[in-house]
Amino acid sequence: MKTLRFKRVKTRKEHQCFACLRLFPPGTEMMMQTCASNDIYTIYNCDTCDQLITYYSDSFMDNEGLYPEGCVQEELSQSSAETPEALLGLWNKP
């Protein structure tokens, strides 16, 4: 996979966060990533998931060095945290 574009955007329509699978309304600031593999595709991550993946990437990456769709949601199912924000707060504790 090759990243073609990575930038922060204010969405014009509803988008689902690739990592936590939550829906976000138009006007939400999200990280947009356009990638090329066999096809060209674009994913959006909410701010919280972007922070989780950036700071704790080893917890989410698969064997190929990619993070799969719903990776934060999967981590939540194995944690005491109920939301990505709670998970970030839990992991950020000293």
Helices and strands as residue ranges (DSSP letters): E 2-10, E 15-16, E 23-24, E 29-36, E 40-45, H 47-55, G 57-59, H 71-77, H 84-91
